[in-house]
Amino acid sequence: MHSSTEGAAARIARTTDPSPDRTEEQHMGVPKRRVSHARQGDRRSHLAISTPVLEECSHCHESKLPHRACPNCGYYDGRQVIELKQKTDESAT
Ligand SMILES: [Zn+2]
């Protein structure tokens, strides 16, 4: 039995070793049937992206993601929870 660390090291050595005799035996999987347009659509039915849900920050009233600290003022639940990097002369102009 190999220990887990030995197995991981052997796996890394195997993947980084470019032995030419191993590549000949490997083949790509070839699909048996062409995927119909309907099945392709079924698969892609979960791929649509949606607009992010935004809510108004209770402190600075900028829009922010719900259940996240505000990226504009760093507040969450009525108190400052993250330190913000100082903006460099953006408001001065
Ligand atoms: Zn805010």
PDB file of the backbone (N, CA, C, O) and the ligand in Angstrom, with CONECT records:
HET     ZN  A 101       1
ATOM      1  N   MET A   1       0.844  -1.212   0.000  1.00  0.00           N
ATOM      2  CA  MET A   1       0.000   0.000   0.000  1.00  0.00           C
ATOM      3  C   MET A   1       0.869   1.247   0.000  1.00  0.00           C
ATOM      4  O   MET A   1       1.821   1.345   0.774  1.00  0.00           O
ATOM      5  N   HIS A   2       0.554   2.166  -0.836  1.00  0.00           N
ATOM      6  CA  HIS A   2       1.248   3.438  -0.845  1.00  0.00           C
ATOM      7  C   HIS A   2       0.538   4.405   0.085  1.00  0.00           C
ATOM      8  O   HIS A   2      -0.676   4.332   0.273  1.00  0.00           O
ATOM      9  N   SER A   3       1.304   5.296   0.655  1.00  0.00           N
ATOM     10  CA  SER A   3       0.666   6.357   1.416  1.00  0.00           C
ATOM     11  C   SER A   3       0.107   7.392   0.436  1.00  0.00           C
ATOM     12  O   SER A   3       0.445   7.384  -0.748  1.00  0.00           O
ATOM     13  N   SER A   4      -0.746   8.276   0.941  1.00  0.00           N
ATOM     14  CA  SER A   4      -1.410   9.234   0.055  1.00  0.00           C
ATOM     15  C   SER A   4      -0.415  10.231  -0.536  1.00  0.00           C
ATOM     16  O   SER A   4      -0.579  10.680  -1.671  1.00  0.00           O
ATOM     17  N   THR A   5       0.618  10.575   0.237  1.00  0.00           N
ATOM     18  CA  THR A   5       1.587  11.543  -0.272  1.00  0.00           C
ATOM     19  C   THR A   5       2.430  10.933  -1.387  1.00  0.00           C
ATOM     20  O   THR A   5       2.776  11.616  -2.351  1.00  0.00           O
ATOM     21  N   GLU A   6       2.761   9.646  -1.259  1.00  0.00           N
ATOM     22  CA  GLU A   6       3.526   8.976  -2.310  1.00  0.00           C
ATOM     23  C   GLU A   6       2.694   8.875  -3.591  1.00  0.00           C
ATOM     24  O   GLU A   6       3.204   9.071  -4.694  1.00  0.00           O
ATOM     25  N   GLY A   7       1.419   8.571  -3.426  1.00  0.00           N
ATOM     26  CA  GLY A   7       0.545   8.469  -4.590  1.00  0.00           C
ATOM     27  C   GLY A   7       0.415   9.794  -5.310  1.00  0.00           C
ATOM     28  O   GLY A   7       0.429   9.839  -6.540  1.00  0.00           O
ATOM     29  N   ALA A   8       0.289  10.874  -4.556  1.00  0.00           N
ATOM     30  CA  ALA A   8       0.160  12.196  -5.172  1.00  0.00           C
ATOM     31  C   ALA A   8       1.438  12.577  -5.902  1.00  0.00           C
ATOM     32  O   ALA A   8       1.387  13.148  -6.992  1.00  0.00           O
ATOM     33  N   ALA A   9       2.580  12.266  -5.309  1.00  0.00           N
ATOM     34  CA  ALA A   9       3.857  12.585  -5.942  1.00  0.00           C
ATOM     35  C   ALA A   9       4.041  11.790  -7.223  1.00  0.00           C
ATOM     36  O   ALA A   9       4.540  12.308  -8.222  1.00  0.00           O
ATOM     37  N   ALA A  10       3.635  10.529  -7.185  1.00  0.00           N
ATOM     38  CA  ALA A  10       3.748   9.686  -8.373  1.00  0.00           C
ATOM     39  C   ALA A  10       2.821  10.192  -9.465  1.00  0.00           C
ATOM     40  O   ALA A  10       3.172  10.168 -10.645  1.00  0.00           O
ATOM     41  N   ARG A  11       1.631  10.652  -9.071  1.00  0.00           N
ATOM     42  CA  ARG A  11       0.669  11.167 -10.048  1.00  0.00           C
ATOM     43  C   ARG A  11       1.220  12.424 -10.727  1.00  0.00           C
ATOM     44  O   ARG A  11       1.102  12.588 -11.941  1.00  0.00           O
ATOM     45  N   ILE A  12       1.825  13.312  -9.924  1.00  0.00           N
ATOM     46  CA  ILE A  12       2.389  14.537 -10.477  1.00  0.00           C
ATOM     47  C   ILE A  12       3.528  14.204 -11.430  1.00  0.00           C
ATOM     48  O   ILE A  12       3.641  14.788 -12.508  1.00  0.00           O
ATOM     49  N   ALA A  13       4.385  13.242 -11.015  1.00  0.00           N
ATOM     50  CA  ALA A  13       5.514  12.856 -11.855  1.00  0.00           C
ATOM     51  C   ALA A  13       5.016  12.264 -13.160  1.00  0.00           C
ATOM     52  O   ALA A  13       5.607  12.495 -14.215  1.00  0.00           O
ATOM     53  N   ARG A  14       3.919  11.490 -13.097  1.00  0.00           N
ATOM     54  CA  ARG A  14       3.398  10.858 -14.298  1.00  0.00           C
ATOM     55  C   ARG A  14       2.814  11.903 -15.254  1.00  0.00           C
ATOM     56  O   ARG A  14       3.005  11.809 -16.467  1.00  0.00           O
ATOM     57  N   THR A  15       2.106  12.893 -14.715  1.00  0.00           N
ATOM     58  CA  THR A  15       1.476  13.884 -15.573  1.00  0.00           C
ATOM     59  C   THR A  15       2.503  14.818 -16.195  1.00  0.00           C
ATOM     60  O   THR A  15       2.323  15.266 -17.327  1.00  0.00           O
ATOM     61  N   THR A  16       3.584  15.119 -15.465  1.00  0.00           N
ATOM     62  CA  THR A  16       4.587  16.030 -16.010  1.00  0.00           C
ATOM     63  C   THR A  16       5.555  15.309 -16.943  1.00  0.00           C
ATOM     64  O   THR A  16       6.222  15.950 -17.756  1.00  0.00           O
ATOM     65  N   ASP A  17       5.638  13.991 -16.834  1.00  0.00           N
ATOM     66  CA  ASP A  17       6.565  13.241 -17.683  1.00  0.00           C
ATOM     67  C   ASP A  17       5.966  13.058 -19.076  1.00  0.00           C
ATOM     68  O   ASP A  17       4.931  12.405 -19.211  1.00  0.00           O
ATOM     69  N   PRO A  18       6.586  13.613 -20.106  1.00  0.00           N
ATOM     70  CA  PRO A  18       6.032  13.475 -21.460  1.00  0.00           C
ATOM     71  C   PRO A  18       6.552  12.225 -22.158  1.00  0.00           C
ATOM     72  O   PRO A  18       7.361  12.301 -23.082  1.00  0.00           O
ATOM     73  N   SER A  19       6.069  11.074 -21.697  1.00  0.00           N
ATOM     74  CA  SER A  19       6.520   9.832 -22.320  1.00  0.00           C
ATOM     75  C   SER A  19       5.723   9.591 -23.603  1.00  0.00           C
ATOM     76  O   SER A  19       4.493   9.594 -23.569  1.00  0.00           O
ATOM     77  N   PRO A  20       6.409   9.381 -24.742  1.00  0.00           N
ATOM     78  CA  PRO A  20       5.713   9.317 -26.029  1.00  0.00           C
ATOM     79  C   PRO A  20       4.932   8.023 -26.245  1.00  0.00           C
ATOM     80  O   PRO A  20       4.002   7.996 -27.051  1.00  0.00           O
ATOM     81  N   ASP A  21       5.294   6.948 -25.536  1.00  0.00           N
ATOM     82  CA  ASP A  21       4.614   5.680 -25.790  1.00  0.00           C
ATOM     83  C   ASP A  21       3.214   5.639 -25.190  1.00  0.00           C
ATOM     84  O   ASP A  21       2.370   4.865 -25.639  1.00  0.00           O
ATOM     85  N   ARG A  22       2.961   6.469 -24.176  1.00  0.00           N
ATOM     86  CA  ARG A  22       1.647   6.460 -23.525  1.00  0.00           C
ATOM     87  C   ARG A  22       0.603   7.198 -24.375  1.00  0.00           C
ATOM     88  O   ARG A  22      -0.573   6.836 -24.359  1.00  0.00           O
ATOM     89  N   THR A  23       1.025   8.219 -25.107  1.00  0.00           N
ATOM     90  CA  THR A  23       0.057   9.040 -25.842  1.00  0.00           C
ATOM     91  C   THR A  23      -0.566   8.275 -27.001  1.00  0.00           C
ATOM     92  O   THR A  23      -1.679   8.589 -27.423  1.00  0.00           O
ATOM     93  N   GLU A  24       0.140   7.273 -27.521  1.00  0.00           N
ATOM     94  CA  GLU A  24      -0.386   6.514 -28.655  1.00  0.00           C
ATOM     95  C   GLU A  24      -1.619   5.700 -28.272  1.00  0.00           C
ATOM     96  O   GLU A  24      -2.524   5.502 -29.083  1.00  0.00           O
ATOM     97  N   GLU A  25      -1.641   5.226 -27.012  1.00  0.00           N
ATOM     98  CA  GLU A  25      -2.738   4.360 -26.599  1.00  0.00           C
ATOM     99  C   GLU A  25      -3.999   5.136 -26.263  1.00  0.00           C
ATOM    100  O   GLU A  25      -5.086   4.560 -26.212  1.00  0.00           O
ATOM    101  N   GLN A  26      -3.865   6.452 -26.031  1.00  0.00           N
ATOM    102  CA  GLN A  26      -5.020   7.228 -25.592  1.00  0.00           C
ATOM    103  C   GLN A  26      -5.806   7.732 -26.792  1.00  0.00           C
ATOM    104  O   GLN A  26      -5.244   8.277 -27.742  1.00  0.00           O
ATOM    105  N   HIS A  27      -7.133   7.539 -26.727  1.00  0.00           N
ATOM    106  CA  HIS A  27      -8.003   8.015 -27.793  1.00  0.00           C
ATOM    107  C   HIS A  27      -9.090   8.882 -27.198  1.00  0.00           C
ATOM    108  O   HIS A  27      -9.453   8.752 -26.028  1.00  0.00           O
ATOM    109  N   MET A  28      -9.589   9.752 -28.016  1.00  0.00           N
ATOM    110  CA  MET A  28     -10.729  10.565 -27.608  1.00  0.00           C
ATOM    111  C   MET A  28     -11.985   9.703 -27.614  1.00  0.00           C
ATOM    112  O   MET A  28     -12.099   8.767 -28.405  1.00  0.00           O
ATOM    113  N   GLY A  29     -12.937  10.025 -26.721  1.00  0.00           N
ATOM    114  CA  GLY A  29     -14.226   9.367 -26.780  1.00  0.00           C
ATOM    115  C   GLY A  29     -14.992   9.866 -27.994  1.00  0.00           C
ATOM    116  O   GLY A  29     -15.068  11.070 -28.238  1.00  0.00           O
ATOM    117  N   VAL A  30     -15.559   8.938 -28.751  1.00  0.00           N
ATOM    118  CA  VAL A  30     -16.290   9.310 -29.959  1.00  0.00           C
ATOM    119  C   VAL A  30     -17.779   9.104 -29.712  1.00  0.00           C
ATOM    120  O   VAL A  30     -18.184   8.011 -29.317  1.00  0.00           O
ATOM    121  N   PRO A  31     -18.602  10.120 -29.933  1.00  0.00           N
ATOM    122  CA  PRO A  31     -20.030   9.962 -29.673  1.00  0.00           C
ATOM    123  C   PRO A  31     -20.667   8.955 -30.621  1.00  0.00           C
ATOM    124  O   PRO A  31     -20.365   8.930 -31.814  1.00  0.00           O
ATOM    125  N   LYS A  32     -21.546   8.131 -30.079  1.00  0.00           N
ATOM    126  CA  LYS A  32     -22.202   7.093 -30.875  1.00  0.00           C
ATOM    127  C   LYS A  32     -23.302   7.682 -31.728  1.00  0.00           C
ATOM    128  O   LYS A  32     -23.522   7.261 -32.864  1.00  0.00           O
ATOM    129  N   ARG A  33     -23.997   8.670 -31.163  1.00  0.00           N
ATOM    130  CA  ARG A  33     -25.115   9.296 -31.875  1.00  0.00           C
ATOM    131  C   ARG A  33     -24.927  10.805 -31.851  1.00  0.00           C
ATOM    132  O   ARG A  33     -24.430  11.367 -30.875  1.00  0.00           O
ATOM    133  N   ARG A  34     -25.323  11.441 -32.922  1.00  0.00           N
ATOM    134  CA  ARG A  34     -25.338  12.896 -32.969  1.00  0.00           C
ATOM    135  C   ARG A  34     -26.428  13.420 -32.025  1.00  0.00           C
ATOM    136  O   ARG A  34     -27.545  12.904 -32.004  1.00  0.00           O
ATOM    137  N   VAL A  35     -26.094  14.428 -31.264  1.00  0.00           N
ATOM    138  CA  VAL A  35     -27.076  15.001 -30.353  1.00  0.00           C
ATOM    139  C   VAL A  35     -28.079  15.821 -31.163  1.00  0.00           C
ATOM    140  O   VAL A  35     -27.700  16.715 -31.919  1.00  0.00           O
ATOM    141  N   SER A  36     -29.362  15.504 -30.992  1.00  0.00           N
ATOM    142  CA  SER A  36     -30.396  16.211 -31.742  1.00  0.00           C
ATOM    143  C   SER A  36     -30.525  17.643 -31.246  1.00  0.00           C
ATOM    144  O   SER A  36     -30.085  17.979 -30.147  1.00  0.00           O
ATOM    145  N   HIS A  37     -31.123  18.462 -32.060  1.00  0.00           N
ATOM    146  CA  HIS A  37     -31.308  19.868 -31.679  1.00  0.00           C
ATOM    147  C   HIS A  37     -32.116  19.985 -30.394  1.00  0.00           C
ATOM    148  O   HIS A  37     -31.865  20.870 -29.576  1.00  0.00           O
ATOM    149  N   ALA A  38     -33.093  19.084 -30.217  1.00  0.00           N
ATOM    150  CA  ALA A  38     -33.931  19.144 -29.016  1.00  0.00           C
ATOM    151  C   ALA A  38     -33.115  18.813 -27.774  1.00  0.00           C
ATOM    152  O   ALA A  38     -33.233  19.493 -26.754  1.00  0.00           O
ATOM    153  N   ARG A  39     -32.295  17.781 -27.850  1.00  0.00           N
ATOM    154  CA  ARG A  39     -31.483  17.407 -26.691  1.00  0.00           C
ATOM    155  C   ARG A  39     -30.415  18.465 -26.406  1.00  0.00           C
ATOM    156  O   ARG A  39     -30.081  18.737 -25.253  1.00  0.00           O
ATOM    157  N   GLN A  40     -29.891  19.051 -27.476  1.00  0.00           N
ATOM    158  CA  GLN A  40     -28.925  20.132 -27.301  1.00  0.00           C
ATOM    159  C   GLN A  40     -29.576  21.304 -26.574  1.00  0.00           C
ATOM    160  O   GLN A  40     -28.975  21.920 -25.695  1.00  0.00           O
ATOM    161  N   GLY A  41     -30.821  21.599 -26.960  1.00  0.00           N
ATOM    162  CA  GLY A  41     -31.549  22.673 -26.294  1.00  0.00           C
ATOM    163  C   GLY A  41     -31.862  22.345 -24.850  1.00  0.00           C
ATOM    164  O   GLY A  41     -31.807  23.213 -23.978  1.00  0.00           O
ATOM    165  N   ASP A  42     -32.197  21.066 -24.596  1.00  0.00           N
ATOM    166  CA  ASP A  42     -32.459  20.630 -23.231  1.00  0.00           C
ATOM    167  C   ASP A  42     -31.220  20.834 -22.362  1.00  0.00           C
ATOM    168  O   ASP A  42     -31.311  21.299 -21.226  1.00  0.00           O
ATOM    169  N   ARG A  43     -30.072  20.480 -22.911  1.00  0.00           N
ATOM    170  CA  ARG A  43     -28.832  20.630 -22.145  1.00  0.00           C
ATOM    171  C   ARG A  43     -28.548  22.099 -21.868  1.00  0.00           C
ATOM    172  O   ARG A  43     -28.093  22.458 -20.782  1.00  0.00           O
ATOM    173  N   ARG A  44     -28.819  22.939 -22.850  1.00  0.00           N
ATOM    174  CA  ARG A  44     -28.496  24.362 -22.708  1.00  0.00           C
ATOM    175  C   ARG A  44     -29.577  25.152 -21.973  1.00  0.00           C
ATOM    176  O   ARG A  44     -29.465  26.367 -21.816  1.00  0.00           O
ATOM    177  N   SER A  45     -30.614  24.467 -21.527  1.00  0.00           N
ATOM    178  CA  SER A  45     -31.715  25.175 -20.857  1.00  0.00           C
ATOM    179  C   SER A  45     -31.277  25.754 -19.523  1.00  0.00           C
ATOM    180  O   SER A  45     -31.943  26.642 -18.989  1.00  0.00           O
ATOM    181  N   HIS A  46     -30.174  25.270 -18.976  1.00  0.00           N
ATOM    182  CA  HIS A  46     -29.700  25.779 -17.679  1.00  0.00           C
ATOM    183  C   HIS A  46     -28.555  26.766 -17.838  1.00  0.00           C
ATOM    184  O   HIS A  46     -28.001  27.226 -16.840  1.00  0.00           O
ATOM    185  N   LEU A  47     -28.188  27.100 -19.067  1.00  0.00           N
ATOM    186  CA  LEU A  47     -26.970  27.877 -19.278  1.00  0.00           C
ATOM    187  C   LEU A  47     -27.208  29.383 -19.333  1.00  0.00           C
ATOM    188  O   LEU A  47     -26.254  30.160 -19.381  1.00  0.00           O
ATOM    189  N   ALA A  48     -28.458  29.795 -19.326  1.00  0.00           N
ATOM    190  CA  ALA A  48     -28.736  31.219 -19.471  1.00  0.00           C
ATOM    191  C   ALA A  48     -28.240  31.987 -18.254  1.00  0.00           C
ATOM    192  O   ALA A  48     -28.369  31.515 -17.124  1.00  0.00           O
ATOM    193  N   ILE A  49     -27.676  33.162 -18.481  1.00  0.00           N
ATOM    194  CA  ILE A  49     -27.283  34.005 -17.367  1.00  0.00           C
ATOM    195  C   ILE A  49     -28.380  35.022 -17.112  1.00  0.00           C
ATOM    196  O   ILE A  49     -29.110  35.406 -18.026  1.00  0.00           O
ATOM    197  N   SER A  50     -28.489  35.446 -15.890  1.00  0.00           N
ATOM    198  CA  SER A  50     -29.524  36.411 -15.526  1.00  0.00           C
ATOM    199  C   SER A  50     -28.868  37.644 -14.919  1.00  0.00           C
ATOM    200  O   SER A  50     -27.719  37.612 -14.480  1.00  0.00           O
ATOM    201  N   THR A  51     -29.618  38.710 -14.907  1.00  0.00           N
ATOM    202  CA  THR A  51     -29.098  39.934 -14.309  1.00  0.00           C
ATOM    203  C   THR A  51     -28.994  39.752 -12.797  1.00  0.00           C
ATOM    204  O   THR A  51     -29.875  39.134 -12.200  1.00  0.00           O
ATOM    205  N   PRO A  52     -27.947  40.270 -12.163  1.00  0.00           N
ATOM    206  CA  PRO A  52     -27.803  40.096 -10.724  1.00  0.00           C
ATOM    207  C   PRO A  52     -28.874  40.863  -9.963  1.00  0.00           C
ATOM    208  O   PRO A  52     -29.284  41.952 -10.363  1.00  0.00           O
ATOM    209  N   VAL A  53     -29.316  40.273  -8.864  1.00  0.00           N
ATOM    210  CA  VAL A  53     -30.294  40.931  -8.000  1.00  0.00           C
ATOM    211  C   VAL A  53     -29.566  42.004  -7.191  1.00  0.00           C
ATOM    212  O   VAL A  53     -28.558  41.723  -6.542  1.00  0.00           O
ATOM    213  N   LEU A  54     -30.071  43.206  -7.234  1.00  0.00           N
ATOM    214  CA  LEU A  54     -29.436  44.307  -6.523  1.00  0.00           C
ATOM    215  C   LEU A  54     -30.394  44.861  -5.482  1.00  0.00           C
ATOM    216  O   LEU A  54     -31.609  44.862  -5.681  1.00  0.00           O
ATOM    217  N   GLU A  55     -29.847  45.325  -4.385  1.00  0.00           N
ATOM    218  CA  GLU A  55     -30.655  46.041  -3.410  1.00  0.00           C
ATOM    219  C   GLU A  55     -29.913  47.305  -3.006  1.00  0.00           C
ATOM    220  O   GLU A  55     -28.710  47.450  -3.222  1.00  0.00           O
ATOM    221  N   GLU A  56     -30.677  48.209  -2.412  1.00  0.00           N
ATOM    222  CA  GLU A  56     -30.094  49.502  -2.057  1.00  0.00           C
ATOM    223  C   GLU A  56     -29.372  49.402  -0.727  1.00  0.00           C
ATOM    224  O   GLU A  56     -29.904  48.843   0.232  1.00  0.00           O
ATOM    225  N   CYS A  57     -28.168  49.937  -0.664  1.00  0.00           N
ATOM    226  CA  CYS A  57     -27.421  49.971   0.592  1.00  0.00           C
ATOM    227  C   CYS A  57     -28.140  50.889   1.580  1.00  0.00           C
ATOM    228  O   CYS A  57     -28.531  52.007   1.245  1.00  0.00           O
ATOM    229  N   SER A  58     -28.302  50.387   2.807  1.00  0.00           N
ATOM    230  CA  SER A  58     -29.016  51.179   3.815  1.00  0.00           C
ATOM    231  C   SER A  58     -28.173  52.334   4.328  1.00  0.00           C
ATOM    232  O   SER A  58     -28.701  53.238   4.976  1.00  0.00           O
ATOM    233  N   HIS A  59     -26.887  52.325   4.055  1.00  0.00           N
ATOM    234  CA  HIS A  59     -25.988  53.372   4.562  1.00  0.00           C
ATOM    235  C   HIS A  59     -25.729  54.451   3.525  1.00  0.00           C
ATOM    236  O   HIS A  59     -25.896  55.637   3.811  1.00  0.00           O
ATOM    237  N   CYS A  60     -25.321  54.051   2.312  1.00  0.00           N
ATOM    238  CA  CYS A  60     -24.970  55.050   1.308  1.00  0.00           C
ATOM    239  C   CYS A  60     -25.944  55.053   0.130  1.00  0.00           C
ATOM    240  O   CYS A  60     -25.819  55.871  -0.780  1.00  0.00           O
ATOM    241  N   HIS A  61     -26.904  54.144   0.150  1.00  0.00           N
ATOM    242  CA  HIS A  61     -27.971  54.068  -0.852  1.00  0.00           C
ATOM    243  C   HIS A  61     -27.459  53.780  -2.256  1.00  0.00           C
ATOM    244  O   HIS A  61     -28.150  54.044  -3.240  1.00  0.00           O
ATOM    245  N   GLU A  62     -26.254  53.243  -2.347  1.00  0.00           N
ATOM    246  CA  GLU A  62     -25.797  52.699  -3.624  1.00  0.00           C
ATOM    247  C   GLU A  62     -26.402  51.305  -3.784  1.00  0.00           C
ATOM    248  O   GLU A  62     -26.774  50.665  -2.800  1.00  0.00           O
ATOM    249  N   SER A  63     -26.495  50.842  -5.028  1.00  0.00           N
ATOM    250  CA  SER A  63     -26.989  49.481  -5.236  1.00  0.00           C
ATOM    251  C   SER A  63     -25.872  48.489  -4.933  1.00  0.00           C
ATOM    252  O   SER A  63     -24.708  48.706  -5.270  1.00  0.00           O
ATOM    253  N   LYS A  64     -26.260  47.404  -4.292  1.00  0.00           N
ATOM    254  CA  LYS A  64     -25.281  46.385  -3.907  1.00  0.00           C
ATOM    255  C   LYS A  64     -25.953  45.031  -3.945  1.00  0.00           C
ATOM    256  O   LYS A  64     -27.177  44.938  -4.035  1.00  0.00           O
ATOM    257  N   LEU A  65     -25.149  43.977  -3.875  1.00  0.00           N
ATOM    258  CA  LEU A  65     -25.692  42.626  -3.836  1.00  0.00           C
ATOM    259  C   LEU A  65     -26.247  42.344  -2.445  1.00  0.00           C
ATOM    260  O   LEU A  65     -25.651  42.753  -1.449  1.00  0.00           O
ATOM    261  N   PRO A  66     -27.386  41.648  -2.364  1.00  0.00           N
ATOM    262  CA  PRO A  66     -27.940  41.324  -1.054  1.00  0.00           C
ATOM    263  C   PRO A  66     -27.043  40.361  -0.277  1.00  0.00           C
ATOM    264  O   PRO A  66     -26.389  39.503  -0.869  1.00  0.00           O
ATOM    265  N   HIS A  67     -27.012  40.504   1.029  1.00  0.00           N
ATOM    266  CA  HIS A  67     -26.227  39.663   1.944  1.00  0.00           C
ATOM    267  C   HIS A  67     -24.723  39.806   1.711  1.00  0.00           C
ATOM    268  O   HIS A  67     -23.948  38.921   2.073  1.00  0.00           O
ATOM    269  N   ARG A  68     -24.316  40.923   1.107  1.00  0.00           N
ATOM    270  CA  ARG A  68     -22.897  41.233   0.952  1.00  0.00           C
ATOM    271  C   ARG A  68     -22.656  42.602   1.562  1.00  0.00           C
ATOM    272  O   ARG A  68     -23.542  43.455   1.602  1.00  0.00           O
ATOM    273  N   ALA A  69     -21.424  42.787   2.036  1.00  0.00           N
ATOM    274  CA  ALA A  69     -21.034  44.117   2.488  1.00  0.00           C
ATOM    275  C   ALA A  69     -21.013  45.057   1.290  1.00  0.00           C
ATOM    276  O   ALA A  69     -20.675  44.656   0.177  1.00  0.00           O
ATOM    277  N   CYS A  70     -21.373  46.294   1.529  1.00  0.00           N
ATOM    278  CA  CYS A  70     -21.445  47.265   0.446  1.00  0.00           C
ATOM    279  C   CYS A  70     -20.049  47.554  -0.082  1.00  0.00           C
ATOM    280  O   CYS A  70     -19.165  47.901   0.701  1.00  0.00           O
ATOM    281  N   PRO A  71     -19.824  47.422  -1.378  1.00  0.00           N
ATOM    282  CA  PRO A  71     -18.494  47.729  -1.910  1.00  0.00           C
ATOM    283  C   PRO A  71     -18.201  49.224  -1.942  1.00  0.00           C
ATOM    284  O   PRO A  71     -17.049  49.630  -2.099  1.00  0.00           O
ATOM    285  N   ASN A  72     -19.232  50.040  -1.794  1.00  0.00           N
ATOM    286  CA  ASN A  72     -19.042  51.486  -1.854  1.00  0.00           C
ATOM    287  C   ASN A  72     -18.642  52.064  -0.502  1.00  0.00           C
ATOM    288  O   ASN A  72     -17.728  52.885  -0.423  1.00  0.00           O
ATOM    289  N   CYS A  73     -19.325  51.638   0.565  1.00  0.00           N
ATOM    290  CA  CYS A  73     -19.041  52.212   1.885  1.00  0.00           C
ATOM    291  C   CYS A  73     -18.512  51.176   2.877  1.00  0.00           C
ATOM    292  O   CYS A  73     -18.059  51.549   3.959  1.00  0.00           O
ATOM    293  N   GLY A  74     -18.558  49.885   2.539  1.00  0.00           N
ATOM    294  CA  GLY A  74     -18.017  48.868   3.436  1.00  0.00           C
ATOM    295  C   GLY A  74     -18.910  48.531   4.607  1.00  0.00           C
ATOM    296  O   GLY A  74     -18.460  47.891   5.557  1.00  0.00           O
ATOM    297  N   TYR A  75     -20.168  48.945   4.565  1.00  0.00           N
ATOM    298  CA  TYR A  75     -21.073  48.701   5.673  1.00  0.00           C
ATOM    299  C   TYR A  75     -21.877  47.428   5.440  1.00  0.00           C
ATOM    300  O   TYR A  75     -22.202  47.077   4.305  1.00  0.00           O
ATOM    301  N   TYR A  76     -22.189  46.748   6.535  1.00  0.00           N
ATOM    302  CA  TYR A  76     -23.139  45.647   6.504  1.00  0.00           C
ATOM    303  C   TYR A  76     -23.814  45.590   7.858  1.00  0.00           C
ATOM    304  O   TYR A  76     -23.149  45.654   8.892  1.00  0.00           O
ATOM    305  N   ASP A  77     -25.124  45.470   7.857  1.00  0.00           N
ATOM    306  CA  ASP A  77     -25.923  45.384   9.078  1.00  0.00           C
ATOM    307  C   ASP A  77     -25.678  46.592   9.987  1.00  0.00           C
ATOM    308  O   ASP A  77     -25.604  46.456  11.208  1.00  0.00           O
ATOM    309  N   GLY A  78     -25.553  47.779   9.374  1.00  0.00           N
ATOM    310  CA  GLY A  78     -25.458  49.009  10.139  1.00  0.00           C
ATOM    311  C   GLY A  78     -24.102  49.327  10.705  1.00  0.00           C
ATOM    312  O   GLY A  78     -23.968  50.294  11.456  1.00  0.00           O
ATOM    313  N   ARG A  79     -23.085  48.550  10.374  1.00  0.00           N
ATOM    314  CA  ARG A  79     -21.743  48.853  10.885  1.00  0.00           C
ATOM    315  C   ARG A  79     -20.725  48.588   9.793  1.00  0.00           C
ATOM    316  O   ARG A  79     -20.979  47.828   8.858  1.00  0.00           O
ATOM    317  N   GLN A  80     -19.544  49.240   9.925  1.00  0.00           N
ATOM    318  CA  GLN A  80     -18.502  49.049   8.928  1.00  0.00           C
ATOM    319  C   GLN A  80     -17.796  47.727   9.191  1.00  0.00           C
ATOM    320  O   GLN A  80     -17.262  47.497  10.276  1.00  0.00           O
ATOM    321  N   VAL A  81     -17.803  46.859   8.180  1.00  0.00           N
ATOM    322  CA  VAL A  81     -17.230  45.525   8.364  1.00  0.00           C
ATOM    323  C   VAL A  81     -15.973  45.323   7.532  1.00  0.00           C
ATOM    324  O   VAL A  81     -15.191  44.417   7.819  1.00  0.00           O
ATOM    325  N   ILE A  82     -15.758  46.144   6.510  1.00  0.00           N
ATOM    326  CA  ILE A  82     -14.526  46.015   5.724  1.00  0.00           C
ATOM    327  C   ILE A  82     -13.888  47.391   5.569  1.00  0.00           C
ATOM    328  O   ILE A  82     -14.573  48.401   5.411  1.00  0.00           O
ATOM    329  N   GLU A  83     -12.566  47.401   5.619  1.00  0.00           N
ATOM    330  CA  GLU A  83     -11.820  48.626   5.370  1.00  0.00           C
ATOM    331  C   GLU A  83     -11.725  48.837   3.867  1.00  0.00           C
ATOM    332  O   GLU A  83     -11.390  47.914   3.124  1.00  0.00           O
ATOM    333  N   LEU A  84     -12.017  50.041   3.426  1.00  0.00           N
ATOM    334  CA  LEU A  84     -11.969  50.333   1.999  1.00  0.00           C
ATOM    335  C   LEU A  84     -10.654  51.009   1.652  1.00  0.00           C
ATOM    336  O   LEU A  84     -10.117  51.800   2.427  1.00  0.00           O
ATOM    337  N   LYS A  85     -10.149  50.680   0.473  1.00  0.00           N
ATOM    338  CA  LYS A  85      -8.962  51.374  -0.018  1.00  0.00           C
ATOM    339  C   LYS A  85      -9.346  52.803  -0.377  1.00  0.00           C
ATOM    340  O   LYS A  85     -10.399  53.059  -0.960  1.00  0.00           O
ATOM    341  N   GLN A  86      -8.469  53.716  -0.016  1.00  0.00           N
ATOM    342  CA  GLN A  86      -8.747  55.123  -0.287  1.00  0.00           C
ATOM    343  C   GLN A  86      -8.706  55.392  -1.783  1.00  0.00           C
ATOM    344  O   GLN A  86      -7.758  55.016  -2.471  1.00  0.00           O
ATOM    345  N   LYS A  87      -9.747  56.047  -2.271  1.00  0.00           N
ATOM    346  CA  LYS A  87      -9.761  56.400  -3.689  1.00  0.00           C
ATOM    347  C   LYS A  87      -8.789  57.551  -3.931  1.00  0.00           C
ATOM    348  O   LYS A  87      -8.709  58.486  -3.135  1.00  0.00           O
ATOM    349  N   THR A  88      -8.044  57.471  -5.049  1.00  0.00           N
ATOM    350  CA  THR A  88      -6.998  58.455  -5.326  1.00  0.00           C
ATOM    351  C   THR A  88      -7.527  59.524  -6.253  1.00  0.00           C
ATOM    352  O   THR A  88      -7.569  59.345  -7.471  1.00  0.00           O
ATOM    353  N   ASP A  89      -7.928  60.636  -5.669  1.00  0.00           N
ATOM    354  CA  ASP A  89      -8.280  61.855  -6.396  1.00  0.00           C
ATOM    355  C   ASP A  89      -9.400  61.679  -7.426  1.00  0.00           C
ATOM    356  O   ASP A  89      -9.445  62.389  -8.430  1.00  0.00           O
ATOM    357  N   GLU A  90     -10.291  60.739  -7.173  1.00  0.00           N
ATOM    358  CA  GLU A  90     -11.419  60.596  -8.102  1.00  0.00           C
ATOM    359  C   GLU A  90     -12.495  61.629  -7.806  1.00  0.00           C
ATOM    360  O   GLU A  90     -13.116  62.175  -8.718  1.00  0.00           O
ATOM    361  N   SER A  91     -12.711  61.894  -6.504  1.00  0.00           N
ATOM    362  CA  SER A  91     -13.752  62.828  -6.125  1.00  0.00           C
ATOM    363  C   SER A  91     -13.282  64.278  -6.253  1.00  0.00           C
ATOM    364  O   SER A  91     -14.107  65.190  -6.297  1.00  0.00           O
ATOM    365  N   ALA A  92     -11.966  64.501  -6.314  1.00  0.00           N
ATOM    366  CA  ALA A  92     -11.438  65.848  -6.349  1.00  0.00           C
ATOM    367  C   ALA A  92     -11.663  66.532  -7.697  1.00  0.00           C
ATOM    368  O   ALA A  92     -11.732  67.758  -7.778  1.00  0.00           O
ATOM    369  N   THR A  93     -11.774  65.737  -8.733  1.00  0.00           N
ATOM    370  CA  THR A  93     -11.930  66.333 -10.063  1.00  0.00           C
ATOM    371  C   THR A  93     -13.333  66.666 -10.385  1.00  0.00           C
ATOM    372  O   THR A  93     -13.613  67.174 -11.471  1.00  0.00           O
TER     373      THR A  93
HETATM  374 ZN    ZN A 101     -23.039  51.455   1.118  1.00  0.00          ZN2+
END
